[in-house]
Amino acid sequence: MKSELYTSSGIPVIRGTNLTGGRKLTGDWVFISNETAKQLQGCIVNIGDLVFPHRGSIGEVGIITNDENNSIISSSLMKLSPDPAQVESLFLYYYFRSSEGKFKLLRNSSQVGTPGIGQPLASLKSIDLNLPPLPTQKAIAHLLGTLDDKIELLRQMNETLEAIAKALFQSWFVDFDPVRKKAEGIPTGLPKEIEDLFPSEFEESELGEIPKGWKVGKLGELTQIVGGSTPSTTNESFWNGEHHFATPKDLSNATSPILLKTDRRITFAGVKEISSGILESGTLLMSSRAPIGYVSLSEIPISINQGFIGFKKGAYLSNYFLFFWLKQNMETIIGNANGTTFLEISKSNFRMISCIKPSQEALSFFDNIVSTYFIQLKENTLQINNLIAIRDSLLPKLISGELELTDKTITQILEPAK
């Protein structure tokens, strides 16, 4: 499907980028007109259909819900419409997420150039399925679906908590709402102890109008930043140890702003190869290249590679403030990057960027409020990780029939997940 067919609204087009590892299809959406959709009847999907990329992000699978009913799949996807008399769609979705299902799906794939599946429709039709009885399929789908529902609910709670904290940051440190209201002589709606943190006048600065008495400083003066590096990958004594080692990949697919684990670990010998060593829990991380802009608060002691700028705790600007400031000002940060192969923001360039310097009292109050949100974010993320571990350990056992489902088994599995 050519991009010139896309319109600003109309019939949604599902692309590989909308399949991100969960049941809910997410990401940026594109649309085509109703007239174009009528010419693509074979590409329409309905509730319960499964969709698979045969080019690009092969190995992913999505299931169509009411939200995507009557959407169109792009030319890089293929669809499967299960017969409800023989197979439960949600069971089949989980089957293709299992190692067995994924192996069969990718057996005719190639990783040369753009990953793809050869003769995709014929390959999909040739997959043999050893299905349990339909009631068993439904029970398995219900159990795994319940776990995924709990995971999605916690993720939505995290999005809400982050949005509340972001709104407070925007109001106090970007829009200066309390100052504007005091200047106009109208009630701020804030408790007096908070209202008194803000002046009732503005003054000019290099960043434009800012609250009177607040300053502008360079990030190098207001933060304490460090970089990282990668121990030699050919020296086995540096790897598979007990210390967390972060790369931007750990943040690329993150669904939480809290980092609690990393894909790779290093030994103490590996840690000694990194000038910044082990950074304490509470360190803020921002990817500084390929791409610039992933931001996460690490709640574990961690070492980092050369793809990060790390922000230590204890500087004038807290890491809660910086978390939102970085996201708010990412365009400015990228504008100070350079590079030929890929853009990178160097620590020296980053240090020279100007930033507002609020009063210490306003920052402290902001931290006290926002810290409660981040404590809950951490707790929710721990629960999410636990539920994912339960789901992923059950998936192969349920699909293979190794674990037989009974009412008692279901209760035992779901009770710790509450």
Phi and psi in degrees as a GROMACS rama.xvg file:
@    title "Ramachandran Plot"
@    xaxis  label "Phi"
@    yaxis  label "Psi"
@TYPE xy
-79.2999  144.853  LYS-2
-65.204  -23.5609  SER-3
-68.5086  -12.094  GLU-4
-80.224  -14.5269  LEU-5
-69.9074  144.484  TYR-6
-125.381  171.201  THR-7
-75.1752  -19.488  SER-8
-155.57  171.019  SER-9
132.842  -135.006  GLY-10
-88.4921  124.006  ILE-11
-64.3123  144.085  PRO-12
-111.492  122.254  VAL-13
-87.3994  125.544  ILE-14
-118.474  170.784  ARG-15
-58.8236  -31.1158  GLY-16
-68.7499  -14.4743  THR-17
-85.9513  -8.60013  ASN-18
-99.5029  105.747  LEU-19
-122.524  26.6855  THR-20
98.4703  -7.09351  GLY-21
-122.881  173.426  GLY-22
-67.5519  -34.749  ARG-23
-77.9766  124.685  LYS-24
-77.1481  130.481  LEU-25
-133.145  -173.945  THR-26
96.7639  -170.909  GLY-27
-78.4629  137.445  ASP-28
-108.732  147.049  TRP-29
-120.84  165.047  VAL-30
-136.536  157.63  PHE-31
-128.032  162.745  ILE-32
-73.382  161.769  SER-33
-60.8782  -35.6142  ASN-34
-65.2492  -43.0416  GLU-35
-65.7019  -40.3837  THR-36
-61.7024  -34.7383  ALA-37
-64.398  -23.7633  LYS-38
-86.6771  -1.83884  GLN-39
-125.225  45.9291  LEU-40
-57.3983  -34.6404  GLN-41
-71.3744  -11.2374  GLY-42
-100.288  1.77543  CYS-43
-76.684  138.386  ILE-44
-115.301  150.974  VAL-45
-125.677  168.299  ASN-46
-54.4772  130.658  ILE-47
94.8114  -14.8915  GLY-48
-66.8266  148.578  ASP-49
-105.021  144.06  LEU-50
-126.163  142.293  VAL-51
-135.954  135.143  PHE-52
-72.2818  135.331  PRO-53
-107.199  1.65443  HIS-54
-148.26  134.809  ARG-55
93.1067  -109.161  GLY-56
-83.4946  56.2361  SER-57
-65.4806  148.522  ILE-58
101.399  -17.8777  GLY-59
-80.4812  157.221  GLU-60
-144.602  143.005  VAL-61
-130.461  155.481  GLY-62
-121.644  135.7  ILE-63
-83.2007  126.344  ILE-64
-109.522  -173.47  THR-65
-60.1673  -30.2041  ASN-66
-65.377  -30.812  ASP-67
-106.362  4.32147  GLU-68
-56.5174  134.591  ASN-69
69.256  18.255  ASN-70
-77.4511  175.375  SER-71
-114.796  139.267  ILE-72
-92.7316  145.061  ILE-73
-72.4794  171.101  SER-74
-70.8417  -9.09158  SER-75
-93.6485  3.84322  SER-76
-116.207  158.199  LEU-77
-129.524  156.609  MET-78
-123.63  156.615  LYS-79
-132.565  125.807  LEU-80
-107.991  99.8632  SER-81
-66.7587  147.919  PRO-82
-82.9259  110.501  ASP-83
-62.073  -16.9415  PRO-84
-77.111  -15.3518  ALA-85
-119.325  -29.1629  GLN-86
-144.839  140.535  VAL-87
-84.6136  122.629  GLU-88
-55.7001  -43.6766  SER-89
-67.2973  -34.1072  LEU-90
-62.3612  -44.4103  PHE-91
-64.7404  -36.5129  LEU-92
-58.3  -47.9514  TYR-93
-69.4919  -31.4549  TYR-94
-59.6158  -45.4548  TYR-95
-76.1295  -8.30057  PHE-96
-89.9224  -14.296  ARG-97
-76.6086  163.125  SER-98
-62.7483  -37.0544  SER-99
-65.141  -48.6607  GLU-100
-65.0304  -40.3298  GLY-101
-66.8251  -37.4991  LYS-102
-60.9322  -45.2159  PHE-103
-66.4888  -37.0427  LYS-104
-66.036  -34.3344  LEU-105
-102.715  9.49127  LEU-106
-65.8581  -22.7388  ARG-107
-109.018  26.5134  ASN-108
-91.1458  162.226  SER-109
-134.171  138.524  SER-110
-101.798  6.32925  GLN-111
-75.956  127.078  VAL-112
65.6759  -134.12  GLY-113
-73.8432  123.202  THR-114
-55.6722  138.329  PRO-115
-157.684  163.106  GLY-116
-108.055  123.464  ILE-117
-69.52  138.042  GLY-118
42.1143  64.0155  GLN-119
-56.8208  -46.4724  PRO-120
-67.287  -42.2059  LEU-121
-64.2874  -38.7699  ALA-122
-64.1218  -41.9199  SER-123
-66.3824  -43.2465  LEU-124
-66.041  -24.3787  LYS-125
-83.2994  -5.1963  SER-126
-71.3724  125.415  ILE-127
-86.2936  132.861  ASP-128
-115.039  127.065  LEU-129
-100.991  89.9641  ASN-130
-91.6397  138.109  LEU-131
-73.3417  170.949  PRO-132
-55.8688  151.738  PRO-133
-55.9687  -42.1342  LEU-134
-60.376  -35.6678  PRO-135
-68.7574  -40.9432  THR-136
-56.4091  -46.0891  GLN-137
-63.9133  -38.6019  LYS-138
-66.5333  -42.6342  ALA-139
-64.2729  -44.9437  ILE-140
-62.2896  -39.6354  ALA-141
-63.8983  -44.298  HIS-142
-63.3514  -51.9492  LEU-143
-66.4853  -35.197  LEU-144
-66.5644  -36.4543  GLY-145
-63.4833  -42.5632  THR-146
-62.2179  -43.4098  LEU-147
-65.9339  -34.8551  ASP-148
-63.1158  -41.4578  ASP-149
-64.9852  -40.9259  LYS-150
-62.0693  -45.7177  ILE-151
-64.979  -38.5701  GLU-152
-62.6132  -43.1717  LEU-153
-65.7743  -37.6923  LEU-154
-64.5258  -39.9463  ARG-155
-65.207  -38.1267  GLN-156
-61.5301  -41.3371  MET-157
-63.3601  -41.4344  ASN-158
-61.6054  -39.4833  GLU-159
-66.9523  -44.4194  THR-160
-61.1574  -44.6598  LEU-161
-64.6987  -38.646  GLU-162
-65.6867  -37.4237  ALA-163
-64.9478  -46.6613  ILE-164
-63.8535  -39.3958  ALA-165
-63.6716  -40.0748  LYS-166
-63.7609  -38.5141  ALA-167
-65.6136  -44.4618  LEU-168
-58.7272  -45.6661  PHE-169
-59.9827  -43.9667  GLN-170
-67.0978  -44.6514  SER-171
-81.9566  -40.2999  TRP-172
-114.02  -3.8572  PHE-173
-118.88  -54.7565  VAL-174
-87.3968  -17.5999  ASP-175
54.9346  43.311  PHE-176
-55.9977  -46.1192  ASP-177
-61.0854  -37.5301  PRO-178
-67.2281  -44.3081  VAL-179
-62.7583  -41.7702  ARG-180
-67.6033  -40.633  LYS-181
-65.0694  -38.3699  LYS-182
-64.9367  -32.3748  ALA-183
-89.0305  -4.52027  GLU-184
74.1481  25.889  GLY-185
-112.733  154.331  ILE-186
-60.2243  140.309  PRO-187
-84.6128  -20.9577  THR-188
77.8915  8.69799  GLY-189
-104.004  152.802  LEU-190
-58.293  150.581  PRO-191
-57.8435  -38.3047  LYS-192
-64.5386  -28.3198  GLU-193
-85.0141  -41.8351  ILE-194
-57.1426  -37.7534  GLU-195
-68.4446  -12.3613  ASP-196
-71.8321  -19.065  LEU-197
-112.14  138.162  PHE-198
-72.5821  174.305  PRO-199
-111.477  12.7976  SER-200
-137.348  163.731  GLU-201
-116.104  162.502  PHE-202
-142.448  158.732  GLU-203
-80.1119  149.613  GLU-204
-149.45  176.28  SER-205
-64.6153  -18.8287  GLU-206
-95.1633  3.94985  LEU-207
102.353  -155.852  GLY-208
-73.2955  127.849  GLU-209
-134.255  160.275  ILE-210
-57.0217  138.317  PRO-211
-61.6131  131.382  LYS-212
97.3867  -22.5392  GLY-213
-78.1284  159.567  TRP-214
-121.558  175.756  LYS-215
-122.268  132.635  VAL-216
-135.833  170.725  GLY-217
-86.6787  145.255  LYS-218
-59.1164  -29.638  LEU-219
-64.7852  -25.388  GLY-220
-88.2983  -26.0297  GLU-221
-101.057  -10.4511  LEU-222
-131.444  166.063  THR-223
-122.179  102.76  GLN-224
-110.018  152.036  ILE-225
-139.149  161.859  VAL-226
-114.599  -172.661  GLY-227
-143.152  -172.038  GLY-228
-160.009  174.001  SER-229
-113.712  122.201  THR-230
-60.0515  154.573  PRO-231
-53.6518  125.458  SER-232
-76.9233  -9.84486  THR-233
-89.7301  -8.71807  THR-234
-98.9161  103.44  ASN-235
-63.4096  -22.7466  GLU-236
-70.5576  -10.5249  SER-237
-91.0547  -12.559  PHE-238
-118.976  161.809  TRP-239
61.8543  40.3341  ASN-240
-98.0409  -151.55  GLY-241
-106.477  -0.459494  GLU-242
-100.787  131.873  HIS-243
-66.5854  136.642  HIS-244
-129.953  114.903  PHE-245
-97.3664  140.675  ALA-246
-126.582  161.894  THR-247
-55.5996  -23.6803  PRO-248
-60.059  -31.8786  LYS-249
-64.2621  -23.8922  ASP-250
-98.6389  -15.6679  LEU-251
-65.0024  -36.3713  SER-252
-109.902  15.5862  ASN-253
-67.6562  138.242  ALA-254
-106.729  5.24937  THR-255
-133.996  147.322  SER-256
-78.097  0.113099  PRO-257
-104.407  128.839  ILE-258
-99.9893  121.458  LEU-259
-122.898  -5.00957  LEU-260
-159.834  161.038  LYS-261
-131.313  156.004  THR-262
-67.926  -33.5347  ASP-263
-117.586  153.294  ARG-264
-133.253  153.935  ARG-265
-128.381  163.215  ILE-266
-85.4119  173.991  THR-267
-64.3014  -33.2088  PHE-268
-62.6288  -37.797  ALA-269
-67.076  -39.7851  GLY-270
-58.0349  -39.9996  VAL-271
-67.3815  -14.2215  LYS-272
-80.6989  -8.92543  GLU-273
-109.534  124.523  ILE-274
-61.9985  -33.3085  SER-275
-84.1034  -5.52412  SER-276
60.782  -135.572  GLY-277
-101.855  122.291  ILE-278
-90.5227  137.734  LEU-279
-71.478  160.504  GLU-280
-55.619  138.177  SER-281
101.325  -2.55199  GLY-282
-70.7445  137.073  THR-283
-94.7239  137.474  LEU-284
-119.044  138.082  LEU-285
-133.125  125.669  MET-286
-66.6423  133.145  SER-287
-106.146  -0.0728951  SER-288
-165.211  156.61  ARG-289
43.3332  59.2149  ALA-290
-99.8128  171.979  PRO-291
-81.1634  134.487  ILE-292
126.507  -9.17969  GLY-293
-69.8811  132.678  TYR-294
-129.629  131.538  VAL-295
-151.821  146.058  SER-296
-98.7644  115.79  LEU-297
-80.5952  126.498  SER-298
-108.165  25.6491  GLU-299
-136.312  150.577  ILE-300
-61.0718  136.51  PRO-301
-150.861  148.13  ILE-302
-109.222  151.572  SER-303
-127.524  154.517  ILE-304
-90.4269  -172.806  ASN-305
-74.9149  -1.68549  GLN-306
-89.2405  11.1375  GLY-307
-126.575  155.037  PHE-308
-108.741  124.826  ILE-309
-104.004  140.831  GLY-310
-113.024  112.852  PHE-311
-73.7566  155.139  LYS-312
-73.8844  158.497  LYS-313
99.1372  -2.58383  GLY-314
-79.3414  174.669  ALA-315
-59.218  -47.3201  TYR-316
-86.3916  123.407  LEU-317
-71.0303  162.316  SER-318
-73.4707  -21.2699  ASN-319
-68.5529  -46.3095  TYR-320
-60.1851  -47.3072  PHE-321
-64.6562  -33.4933  LEU-322
-53.3467  -47.5039  PHE-323
-82.4701  -32.6354  PHE-324
-63.0421  -42.2303  TRP-325
-60.8226  -44.9827  LEU-326
-66.4323  -38.166  LYS-327
-66.808  -31.7621  GLN-328
-115.185  24.4874  ASN-329
-62.3932  -32.8744  MET-330
-62.8822  -40.4021  GLU-331
-65.6636  -42.0688  THR-332
-61.3431  -47.7267  ILE-333
-64.0813  -33.8329  ILE-334
-64.6773  -19.3525  GLY-335
-98.686  7.31318  ASN-336
-88.1833  163.442  ALA-337
-149.419  171.67  ASN-338
144.283  154.19  GLY-339
-99.8211  -53.4296  THR-340
-69.0153  -46.6707  THR-341
-151.643  154.737  PHE-342
-70.919  142.907  LEU-343
-144.104  135.044  GLU-344
-94.6704  113.643  ILE-345
-75.9177  158.141  SER-346
-63.6554  -36.9481  LYS-347
-65.4855  -42.3169  SER-348
-66.7501  -39.195  ASN-349
-63.225  -41.5736  PHE-350
-61.2226  -24.7775  ARG-351
-88.2576  -3.41537  MET-352
-73.8659  136.587  ILE-353
-82.9153  145.733  SER-354
-145.745  147.667  CYS-355
-65.7641  144.996  ILE-356
-119.308  89.659  LYS-357
-66.7584  170.573  PRO-358
-65.1384  151.374  SER-359
-62.2918  -33.5807  GLN-360
-65.9121  -42.4276  GLU-361
-65.3139  -40.963  ALA-362
-62.8358  -42.0817  LEU-363
-64.8586  -41.5875  SER-364
-65.03  -41.8139  PHE-365
-59.1444  -46.0979  PHE-366
-61.3704  -42.4468  ASP-367
-61.3238  -38.5942  ASN-368
-73.3782  -50.2722  ILE-369
-71.4268  -28.0453  VAL-370
-59.5311  -33.9358  SER-371
-65.1213  -34.8104  THR-372
-67.9018  -40.8963  TYR-373
-71.8816  -30.4424  PHE-374
-62.1437  -43.3763  ILE-375
-69.3206  -36.8119  GLN-376
-58.2491  -43.5033  LEU-377
-63.2947  -45.7693  LYS-378
-61.5042  -43.7503  GLU-379
-62.9756  -40.3635  ASN-380
-66.6762  -37.3796  THR-381
-60.7907  -43.3768  LEU-382
-64.4274  -41.6911  GLN-383
-59.2392  -47.905  ILE-384
-61.4313  -38.009  ASN-385
-66.1609  -43.8295  ASN-386
-65.7086  -39.1131  LEU-387
-63.0935  -41.0829  ILE-388
-63.4147  -41.3503  ALA-389
-63.1074  -48.8722  ILE-390
-59.9217  -46.9579  ARG-391
-70.3889  -27.7864  ASP-392
-76.5607  -31.2701  SER-393
-76.7432  -34.7821  LEU-394
-51.4014  -54.9705  LEU-395
-65.8566  -33.5462  PRO-396
-69.9218  -37.7711  LYS-397
-73.4272  -41.5305  LEU-398
-65.88  -38.8384  ILE-399
-80.3308  -14.0917  SER-400
86.7942  3.77568  GLY-401
-62.0239  -36.6564  GLU-402
-107.12  120.385  LEU-403
-90.4033  131.222  GLU-404
-86.8298  127.449  LEU-405
-130.249  168.405  THR-406
-58.3429  -38.2419  ASP-407
-66.3838  -41.7238  LYS-408
-62.6276  -44.2363  THR-409
-61.7302  -44.0656  ILE-410
-61.6129  -43.5479  THR-411
-63.2397  -35.1534  GLN-412
-74.8437  -44.0981  ILE-413
-81.7918  -22.534  LEU-414
-59.7131  -47.1172  GLU-415
-68.7717  -17.54  PRO-416
-84.9924  -4.18426  ALA-417
